[in-house]
Amino acid sequence: MKHAMIIGATGITGGYILRDLAARPDWKVTGLCRRPPAESAPNVRWIGVDLLDKAEARAKLGGLSDVTHIFYCGFLPLGRDEQYLPANGNVAVNLALLANAVEPVTAASKGLRHVQVMQGTKYYGSHIGAFKTPAKEDDPRHMAPNFYFDQQDYVTELQAGKSWTWSCLRPHAVMGFTVGNPMNLLAALGLYAAISKELGLPLKFPGQEGAYRAVYQVTDAGLLASAAHWAATTPACANQALNITNGDFFRWESLWPRIADHFGMKAGGVQTIDLVSFMADKAPLWERMIAKYDLMRTPFTSAVNWAFPNYVFKATWDQMSDTTRARKLGFSECFDSEERILEQLGEIRRARFVP
Ligand SMILES: NC(=O)c1ccc[n+]([C@@H]2O[C@H](COP(=O)([O-])OP(=O)(O)OC[C@H]3O[C@@H](n4cnc5c(N)ncnc54)[C@H](OP(=O)(O)O)[C@@H]3O)[C@@H](O)[C@H]2O)c1
């Protein structure tokens, strides 16, 4: 029986990993976050812990002596403008989140086999501007700060001389159905389209013209969870980073008319708006839509954090990761991203998240 400790298990990446592992007969799972859910599957245990409090983390995690795999999917954004950037002052807190969880458990769990850290394409500076594409795992780093550098260096140093191994996964724009997670592009796409439709508007691309035309990539959250399990249990993946995406690329200019068509709307081309400002007055409209279409009762503020699509749609440069390493090591799952995003939009509509 393997025992996974998932840090940030209510997040979009950690939540999918938790469900994937909990569905496997040979795993039991411990999920960590500050606000655990009230209910859980029988082989899932939750520990509510503020990992920024080192003493609390030690007290609550120091007795976990049978953890075999640690999956780190924590993330603590700071401040509205900086919240999706791994630079700008959030290095110390995000390093502390990782270290305060990992230290007591690596000390107590003598049978530990693997520590995995969830990173992202921002490792390559994708949030700063154009970067070398397709990005390869061992490309030279950009100028620090970037908390992914500190987290990877921390795990590498901690592992030296130990019998366990580490891996770092680097997805891009994780697409999955979750409610209340800020970095959720699928929810943002669905809500933006539904609100535009309700207002009788065509589906205009709200980002920059350059972002509409640039090469883009996404990572399906289920595929990422499957890759997390694979990388954590495959000896050939030991002590290295792996780019994990759907395996293909697309441009919003090709997909956008298909999304419009999916919602029975006309595509409206590019009209750049600040989504945070333009969505600020839409909560009453959303409440009316919930009643009118009998939707899940998701408060507007937890449905989408509009700063995230704002950030995604303003990047005018190509986002391309090379996934050859993972494929050569044996991970072969892939999706046609345009098809998969349309499927997922169908899923969130059938679940009554959006009409
Ligand atoms: N989402 C994407 O599209 C995407 C794409 C590429 C890479 N990534 C990367 O993947 C990593 C994980 O991101 P995510 O999107 O999965 O994050 P997320 O959805 O925001 O989840 C963050 C998790 O961390 C927990 N957490 C935050 N502060 C905590 C604290 N003080 N103590 C204990 N738990 C705490 C949260 O639960 P509580 O709030 O209840 O504590 C939550 O479970 C990040 O490095 C991110 O940049 C994400």
The ligand as an SDF file (V2000), in Angstrom:
LIG
                    3D

 48 52  0  0  0  0  0  0  0  0999 V2000
   -3.7180   26.3820  -12.4350 N   0  0  0  0  0  0  0  0  0  0  0  0
   -2.9880   26.4240  -13.5290 C   0  0  0  0  0  0  0  0  0  0  0  0
   -3.4800   26.6670  -14.6330 O   0  0  0  0  0  0  0  0  0  0  0  0
   -1.5010   26.1420  -13.4300 C   0  0  0  0  0  0  0  0  0  0  0  0
   -0.7840   26.0380  -14.6340 C   0  0  0  0  0  0  0  0  0  0  0  0
    0.5810   25.7560  -14.5790 C   0  0  0  0  0  0  0  0  0  0  0  0
    1.2120   25.6280  -13.3660 C   0  0  0  0  0  0  0  0  0  0  0  0
    0.4800   25.7560  -12.2170 N   0  0  0  0  0  0  0  0  0  0  0  0
    1.2110   25.6740  -10.9600 C   0  0  0  0  0  0  0  0  0  0  0  0
    0.7610   24.5870  -10.1620 O   0  0  0  0  0  0  0  0  0  0  0  0
    1.0250   24.9140   -8.7860 C   0  0  0  0  0  0  0  0  0  0  0  0
   -0.2630   24.6660   -8.0010 C   0  0  0  0  0  0  0  0  0  0  0  0
   -1.2320   25.5890   -8.5060 O   0  0  0  0  0  0  0  0  0  0  0  0
   -2.8180   25.3600   -8.4490 P   0  0  0  0  0  0  0  0  0  0  0  0
   -3.3800   26.1490   -9.5950 O   0  0  0  0  0  0  0  0  0  0  0  0
   -3.1530   23.9360   -8.3000 O   0  0  0  0  0  0  0  0  0  0  0  0
   -3.1230   26.1790   -7.0940 O   0  0  0  0  0  0  0  0  0  0  0  0
   -4.5290   26.4190   -6.3630 P   0  0  0  0  0  0  0  0  0  0  0  0
   -5.6560   25.8580   -7.1530 O   0  0  0  0  0  0  0  0  0  0  0  0
   -4.5350   27.8790   -6.0190 O   0  0  0  0  0  0  0  0  0  0  0  0
   -4.3610   25.5520   -5.0300 O   0  0  0  0  0  0  0  0  0  0  0  0
   -3.4790   25.9420   -4.0160 C   0  0  0  0  0  0  0  0  0  0  0  0
   -3.5800   24.9360   -2.8670 C   0  0  0  0  0  0  0  0  0  0  0  0
   -2.6540   25.3460   -1.8390 O   0  0  0  0  0  0  0  0  0  0  0  0
   -3.3480   25.3560   -0.5780 C   0  0  0  0  0  0  0  0  0  0  0  0
   -2.7170   26.3480    0.2840 N   0  0  0  0  0  0  0  0  0  0  0  0
   -2.5100   27.6580    0.0290 C   0  0  0  0  0  0  0  0  0  0  0  0
   -1.9560   28.2550    1.0830 N   0  0  0  0  0  0  0  0  0  0  0  0
   -1.7940   27.3010    2.0330 C   0  0  0  0  0  0  0  0  0  0  0  0
   -1.2770   27.3160    3.3530 C   0  0  0  0  0  0  0  0  0  0  0  0
   -0.8150   28.4380    3.9270 N   0  0  0  0  0  0  0  0  0  0  0  0
   -1.2750   26.1640    4.0660 N   0  0  0  0  0  0  0  0  0  0  0  0
   -1.7600   25.0070    3.5270 C   0  0  0  0  0  0  0  0  0  0  0  0
   -2.2550   24.9460    2.2660 N   0  0  0  0  0  0  0  0  0  0  0  0
   -2.2780   26.0810    1.5330 C   0  0  0  0  0  0  0  0  0  0  0  0
   -4.7730   25.7350   -0.9720 C   0  0  0  0  0  0  0  0  0  0  0  0
   -5.7540   25.3420   -0.0080 O   0  0  0  0  0  0  0  0  0  0  0  0
   -6.2720   26.3640    1.1450 P   0  0  0  0  0  0  0  0  0  0  0  0
   -6.4950   27.6780    0.4710 O   0  0  0  0  0  0  0  0  0  0  0  0
   -7.5100   25.7150    1.7290 O   0  0  0  0  0  0  0  0  0  0  0  0
   -5.1610   26.4200    2.1440 O   0  0  0  0  0  0  0  0  0  0  0  0
   -4.9670   24.8830   -2.2320 C   0  0  0  0  0  0  0  0  0  0  0  0
   -5.2770   23.5460   -1.8670 O   0  0  0  0  0  0  0  0  0  0  0  0
    1.4870   26.3880   -8.7510 C   0  0  0  0  0  0  0  0  0  0  0  0
    2.8790   26.4680   -8.7040 O   0  0  0  0  0  0  0  0  0  0  0  0
    0.9950   26.9070  -10.0810 C   0  0  0  0  0  0  0  0  0  0  0  0
    1.7120   28.0430  -10.5620 O   0  0  0  0  0  0  0  0  0  0  0  0
   -0.8600   25.9800  -12.2210 C   0  0  0  0  0  0  0  0  0  0  0  0
  1  2  1  0
  2  3  2  0
  2  4  1  0
  4  5  1  0
  4 48  2  0
  5  6  2  0
  6  7  1  0
  7  8  2  0
  8  9  1  0
  8 48  1  0
  9 10  1  0
  9 46  1  0
 10 11  1  0
 11 12  1  0
 11 44  1  0
 12 13  1  0
 13 14  1  0
 14 15  2  0
 14 16  1  0
 14 17  1  0
 17 18  1  0
 18 19  2  0
 18 20  1  0
 18 21  1  0
 21 22  1  0
 22 23  1  0
 23 24  1  0
 23 42  1  0
 24 25  1  0
 25 26  1  0
 25 36  1  0
 26 27  1  0
 26 35  1  0
 27 28  2  0
 28 29  1  0
 29 30  1  0
 29 35  2  0
 30 31  1  0
 30 32  2  0
 32 33  1  0
 33 34  2  0
 34 35  1  0
 36 37  1  0
 36 42  1  0
 37 38  1  0
 38 39  2  0
 38 40  1  0
 38 41  1  0
 42 43  1  0
 44 45  1  0
 44 46  1  0
 46 47  1  0
M  CHG  2   8   1  16  -1
M  END
$$$$
